[in-house]
Amino acid sequence: MDTKTIDRISREVLRQFPELAGSAPRVTPQAGAKSPGGHATYLLAYTGHTGDAGGHAISRTVRVVADDSGRILKVTTSR
């Protein structure tokens, strides 16, 4: 996956999760997985930290499955 596609996906993820600003994704190819259009798929994992109202740190992980054309197929998040 090229950097231009990763940047485009990252902008979309940051629009939904602004607390991940400055976090570079860890990109992993999905072995044997294909999107409905026949493109190879990749997992992009973002991690970031934010604070709650009480001042406690909360870490957030966002995992994005996207194909090599830049189409986002699935987004999951955890705290």
mmCIF file of the C-alpha atoms, coordinates in Angstrom:
data_MODEL
# 
_entry.id   MODEL 
# 
loop_
_atom_site.group_PDB 
_atom_site.id 
_atom_site.type_symbol 
_atom_site.label_atom_id 
_atom_site.label_alt_id 
_atom_site.label_comp_id 
_atom_site.label_asym_id 
_atom_site.label_entity_id 
_atom_site.label_seq_id 
_atom_site.pdbx_PDB_ins_code 
_atom_site.Cartn_x 
_atom_site.Cartn_y 
_atom_site.Cartn_z 
_atom_site.occupancy 
_atom_site.B_iso_or_equiv 
_atom_site.pdbx_formal_charge 
_atom_site.auth_seq_id 
_atom_site.auth_comp_id 
_atom_site.auth_asym_id 
_atom_site.auth_atom_id 
_atom_site.pdbx_PDB_model_num 
ATOM 1  C CA . MET A 1 1  ? 0.000   0.000   0.000  1.00 0.00 ? 1  MET A CA 1 
ATOM 2  C CA . ASP A 1 2  ? 1.489   3.358   -0.990 1.00 0.00 ? 2  ASP A CA 1 
ATOM 3  C CA . THR A 1 3  ? 1.843   6.361   1.312  1.00 0.00 ? 3  THR A CA 1 
ATOM 4  C CA . LYS A 1 4  ? -0.709  8.437   -0.604 1.00 0.00 ? 4  LYS A CA 1 
ATOM 5  C CA . THR A 1 5  ? -3.405  5.819   0.056  1.00 0.00 ? 5  THR A CA 1 
ATOM 6  C CA . ILE A 1 6  ? -2.392  5.504   3.715  1.00 0.00 ? 6  ILE A CA 1 
ATOM 7  C CA . ASP A 1 7  ? -2.596  9.302   4.113  1.00 0.00 ? 7  ASP A CA 1 
ATOM 8  C CA . ARG A 1 8  ? -6.079  9.376   2.575  1.00 0.00 ? 8  ARG A CA 1 
ATOM 9  C CA . ILE A 1 9  ? -7.299  6.613   4.910  1.00 0.00 ? 9  ILE A CA 1 
ATOM 10 C CA . SER A 1 10 ? -5.660  8.348   7.894  1.00 0.00 ? 10 SER A CA 1 
ATOM 11 C CA . ARG A 1 11 ? -7.484  11.619  7.150  1.00 0.00 ? 11 ARG A CA 1 
ATOM 12 C CA . GLU A 1 12 ? -10.795 9.752   7.182  1.00 0.00 ? 12 GLU A CA 1 
ATOM 13 C CA . VAL A 1 13 ? -9.947  8.001   10.472 1.00 0.00 ? 13 VAL A CA 1 
ATOM 14 C CA . LEU A 1 14 ? -8.824  11.273  12.094 1.00 0.00 ? 14 LEU A CA 1 
ATOM 15 C CA . ARG A 1 15 ? -12.113 12.884  11.117 1.00 0.00 ? 15 ARG A CA 1 
ATOM 16 C CA . GLN A 1 16 ? -13.922 10.299  13.277 1.00 0.00 ? 16 GLN A CA 1 
ATOM 17 C CA . PHE A 1 17 ? -11.276 9.985   16.006 1.00 0.00 ? 17 PHE A CA 1 
ATOM 18 C CA . PRO A 1 18 ? -9.431  13.318  16.473 1.00 0.00 ? 18 PRO A CA 1 
ATOM 19 C CA . GLU A 1 19 ? -7.629  12.052  19.594 1.00 0.00 ? 19 GLU A CA 1 
ATOM 20 C CA . LEU A 1 20 ? -5.452  9.924   17.282 1.00 0.00 ? 20 LEU A CA 1 
ATOM 21 C CA . ALA A 1 21 ? -3.808  12.995  15.718 1.00 0.00 ? 21 ALA A CA 1 
ATOM 22 C CA . GLY A 1 22 ? -0.073  12.440  15.341 1.00 0.00 ? 22 GLY A CA 1 
ATOM 23 C CA . SER A 1 23 ? -0.409  8.669   15.435 1.00 0.00 ? 23 SER A CA 1 
ATOM 24 C CA . ALA A 1 24 ? 1.085   6.819   12.479 1.00 0.00 ? 24 ALA A CA 1 
ATOM 25 C CA . PRO A 1 25 ? -0.680  3.559   11.586 1.00 0.00 ? 25 PRO A CA 1 
ATOM 26 C CA . ARG A 1 26 ? 0.937   0.159   11.759 1.00 0.00 ? 26 ARG A CA 1 
ATOM 27 C CA . VAL A 1 27 ? 0.146   -1.400  8.360  1.00 0.00 ? 27 VAL A CA 1 
ATOM 28 C CA . THR A 1 28 ? -0.125  -5.182  7.996  1.00 0.00 ? 28 THR A CA 1 
ATOM 29 C CA . PRO A 1 29 ? -1.161  -7.025  4.821  1.00 0.00 ? 29 PRO A CA 1 
ATOM 30 C CA . GLN A 1 30 ? -3.985  -9.525  5.295  1.00 0.00 ? 30 GLN A CA 1 
ATOM 31 C CA . ALA A 1 31 ? -2.749  -12.848 3.936  1.00 0.00 ? 31 ALA A CA 1 
ATOM 32 C CA . GLY A 1 32 ? -5.181  -14.394 1.484  1.00 0.00 ? 32 GLY A CA 1 
ATOM 33 C CA . ALA A 1 33 ? -7.929  -11.834 2.126  1.00 0.00 ? 33 ALA A CA 1 
ATOM 34 C CA . LYS A 1 34 ? -9.528  -10.043 -0.804 1.00 0.00 ? 34 LYS A CA 1 
ATOM 35 C CA . SER A 1 35 ? -12.097 -7.274  -0.926 1.00 0.00 ? 35 SER A CA 1 
ATOM 36 C CA . PRO A 1 36 ? -15.315 -7.746  -2.928 1.00 0.00 ? 36 PRO A CA 1 
ATOM 37 C CA . GLY A 1 37 ? -13.607 -6.009  -5.873 1.00 0.00 ? 37 GLY A CA 1 
ATOM 38 C CA . GLY A 1 38 ? -10.708 -8.473  -5.798 1.00 0.00 ? 38 GLY A CA 1 
ATOM 39 C CA . HIS A 1 39 ? -8.205  -6.040  -4.239 1.00 0.00 ? 39 HIS A CA 1 
ATOM 40 C CA . ALA A 1 40 ? -5.729  -7.068  -1.529 1.00 0.00 ? 40 ALA A CA 1 
ATOM 41 C CA . THR A 1 41 ? -6.689  -5.956  1.982  1.00 0.00 ? 41 THR A CA 1 
ATOM 42 C CA . TYR A 1 42 ? -4.601  -4.374  4.724  1.00 0.00 ? 42 TYR A CA 1 
ATOM 43 C CA . LEU A 1 43 ? -5.035  -3.807  8.452  1.00 0.00 ? 43 LEU A CA 1 
ATOM 44 C CA . LEU A 1 44 ? -4.116  -0.322  9.700  1.00 0.00 ? 44 LEU A CA 1 
ATOM 45 C CA . ALA A 1 45 ? -3.830  -0.066  13.488 1.00 0.00 ? 45 ALA A CA 1 
ATOM 46 C CA . TYR A 1 46 ? -3.810  3.348   15.184 1.00 0.00 ? 46 TYR A CA 1 
ATOM 47 C CA . THR A 1 47 ? -3.205  3.925   18.906 1.00 0.00 ? 47 THR A CA 1 
ATOM 48 C CA . GLY A 1 48 ? -3.688  7.132   20.844 1.00 0.00 ? 48 GLY A CA 1 
ATOM 49 C CA . HIS A 1 49 ? -4.334  8.476   24.319 1.00 0.00 ? 49 HIS A CA 1 
ATOM 50 C CA . THR A 1 50 ? -6.888  10.913  25.663 1.00 0.00 ? 50 THR A CA 1 
ATOM 51 C CA . GLY A 1 51 ? -8.115  11.955  29.085 1.00 0.00 ? 51 GLY A CA 1 
ATOM 52 C CA . ASP A 1 52 ? -11.526 11.619  30.655 1.00 0.00 ? 52 ASP A CA 1 
ATOM 53 C CA . ALA A 1 53 ? -13.338 14.211  32.780 1.00 0.00 ? 53 ALA A CA 1 
ATOM 54 C CA . GLY A 1 54 ? -11.597 12.964  35.934 1.00 0.00 ? 54 GLY A CA 1 
ATOM 55 C CA . GLY A 1 55 ? -8.124  13.383  34.440 1.00 0.00 ? 55 GLY A CA 1 
ATOM 56 C CA . HIS A 1 56 ? -7.476  9.679   33.931 1.00 0.00 ? 56 HIS A CA 1 
ATOM 57 C CA . ALA A 1 57 ? -5.643  8.604   30.779 1.00 0.00 ? 57 ALA A CA 1 
ATOM 58 C CA . ILE A 1 58 ? -7.597  6.442   28.359 1.00 0.00 ? 58 ILE A CA 1 
ATOM 59 C CA . SER A 1 59 ? -5.860  4.642   25.515 1.00 0.00 ? 59 SER A CA 1 
ATOM 60 C CA . ARG A 1 60 ? -7.762  4.009   22.302 1.00 0.00 ? 60 ARG A CA 1 
ATOM 61 C CA . THR A 1 61 ? -6.967  1.575   19.527 1.00 0.00 ? 61 THR A CA 1 
ATOM 62 C CA . VAL A 1 62 ? -8.647  1.880   16.149 1.00 0.00 ? 62 VAL A CA 1 
ATOM 63 C CA . ARG A 1 63 ? -8.279  -0.925  13.624 1.00 0.00 ? 63 ARG A CA 1 
ATOM 64 C CA . VAL A 1 64 ? -9.169  -0.264  10.000 1.00 0.00 ? 64 VAL A CA 1 
ATOM 65 C CA . VAL A 1 65 ? -9.446  -2.878  7.266  1.00 0.00 ? 65 VAL A CA 1 
ATOM 66 C CA . ALA A 1 66 ? -9.005  -1.274  3.856  1.00 0.00 ? 66 ALA A CA 1 
ATOM 67 C CA . ASP A 1 67 ? -8.172  -2.467  0.371  1.00 0.00 ? 67 ASP A CA 1 
ATOM 68 C CA . ASP A 1 68 ? -5.204  -1.307  -1.704 1.00 0.00 ? 68 ASP A CA 1 
ATOM 69 C CA . SER A 1 69 ? -7.399  1.155   -3.596 1.00 0.00 ? 69 SER A CA 1 
ATOM 70 C CA . GLY A 1 70 ? -8.089  3.034   -0.330 1.00 0.00 ? 70 GLY A CA 1 
ATOM 71 C CA . ARG A 1 71 ? -11.659 1.898   0.272  1.00 0.00 ? 71 ARG A CA 1 
ATOM 72 C CA . ILE A 1 72 ? -12.368 1.393   3.992  1.00 0.00 ? 72 ILE A CA 1 
ATOM 73 C CA . LEU A 1 73 ? -14.151 -1.917  4.551  1.00 0.00 ? 73 LEU A CA 1 
ATOM 74 C CA . LYS A 1 74 ? -14.381 -2.065  8.339  1.00 0.00 ? 74 LYS A CA 1 
ATOM 75 C CA . VAL A 1 75 ? -13.540 0.104   11.380 1.00 0.00 ? 75 VAL A CA 1 
ATOM 76 C CA . THR A 1 76 ? -13.375 -1.188  14.948 1.00 0.00 ? 76 THR A CA 1 
ATOM 77 C CA . THR A 1 77 ? -12.343 0.600   18.122 1.00 0.00 ? 77 THR A CA 1 
ATOM 78 C CA . SER A 1 78 ? -11.491 -0.367  21.654 1.00 0.00 ? 78 SER A CA 1 
ATOM 79 C CA . ARG A 1 79 ? -10.475 1.432   24.820 1.00 0.00 ? 79 ARG A CA 1 
# 
